[in-house]
């Protein structure tokens, strides 16, 4: 039980650090919302988790080239916008 609590606390600190030190991709969220597509739909169509997409959208993770192309095609924008 103690290990689980320590692990949870470590993850919470990691997420807080990432949130504090990342730049959200507001343009990505805007495009997604304009097209009325949910995070769940993008995750399902690209084969990633909702959490991982959320990290990408909030600037905490960078997608691979392959994933950037998939998201770009899905939302109809130039995938190089990620870089």
C-alpha positions as CSV (number, residue, x, y, z in Angstrom):
1,X,0.0,0.0,0.0
2,X,2.8,2.4,0.9
3,X,4.4,1.8,-2.5
4,X,1.2,2.6,-4.3
5,X,0.8,5.9,-2.4
6,X,4.4,6.8,-3.1
7,X,4.0,6.0,-6.8
8,X,0.8,8.1,-7.0
9,X,2.5,11.1,-5.3
10,X,5.4,10.8,-7.7
11,X,3.1,10.8,-10.7
12,X,1.1,13.8,-9.4
13,X,4.4,15.7,-9.0
14,X,5.4,14.8,-12.5
15,X,2.1,16.0,-14.0
16,X,2.3,19.3,-12.1
17,X,5.9,19.8,-13.3
18,X,4.8,19.1,-16.9
19,X,1.8,21.4,-16.7
20,X,4.0,24.2,-15.2
21,X,6.7,23.8,-17.9
22,X,4.8,23.1,-21.1
23,X,3.1,25.3,-23.7
24,X,-0.4,24.1,-24.6
25,X,-1.1,23.8,-28.3
26,X,-4.2,26.0,-28.3
27,X,-4.3,25.9,-32.1
28,X,-4.7,22.1,-32.0
29,X,-7.5,22.2,-29.4
30,X,-9.2,25.0,-31.5
31,X,-9.1,22.9,-34.7
32,X,-10.4,19.8,-32.9
33,X,-13.3,21.7,-31.3
34,X,-14.2,23.5,-34.6
35,X,-14.5,20.0,-36.2
36,X,-16.6,18.7,-33.3
37,X,-14.2,15.8,-32.7
38,X,-13.6,14.5,-29.2
39,X,-10.3,13.5,-27.7
40,X,-11.8,10.0,-27.5
41,X,-12.5,9.9,-31.3
42,X,-9.0,11.0,-32.1
43,X,-7.5,8.5,-29.7
44,X,-9.6,5.7,-31.3
45,X,-8.8,6.7,-34.9
46,X,-5.0,7.1,-34.2
47,X,-4.6,4.1,-31.9
48,X,-3.4,6.0,-28.9
49,X,-4.9,6.6,-25.5
50,X,-7.0,9.6,-24.6
51,X,-4.4,10.5,-22.0
52,X,-1.5,10.5,-24.5
53,X,-3.5,12.7,-26.9
54,X,-4.3,15.1,-24.1
55,X,-0.6,15.3,-23.3
56,X,0.1,16.2,-27.0
57,X,-2.7,18.8,-27.0
58,X,-1.3,20.3,-23.8
59,X,2.3,20.4,-25.0
60,X,3.6,17.8,-22.6
61,X,4.5,15.3,-25.3
62,X,5.5,15.6,-28.9
63,X,4.0,13.1,-31.4
64,X,6.2,10.9,-33.6
65,X,6.2,11.9,-37.3
66,X,3.9,9.1,-38.1
67,X,1.4,10.2,-35.4
68,X,1.7,13.8,-36.3
69,X,0.8,12.9,-39.9
70,X,-2.2,10.8,-38.7
71,X,-3.5,13.7,-36.5
72,X,-2.9,16.2,-39.3
73,X,-4.8,14.1,-41.8
74,X,-7.6,13.5,-39.4
75,X,-8.0,17.2,-38.5
76,X,-7.0,18.5,-41.9
77,X,-3.9,20.6,-41.1
78,X,-0.3,20.5,-42.0
79,X,1.4,18.0,-39.7
80,X,4.6,20.1,-39.6
81,X,2.7,22.5,-37.3
82,X,3.8,20.2,-34.5
83,X,7.4,21.1,-35.1
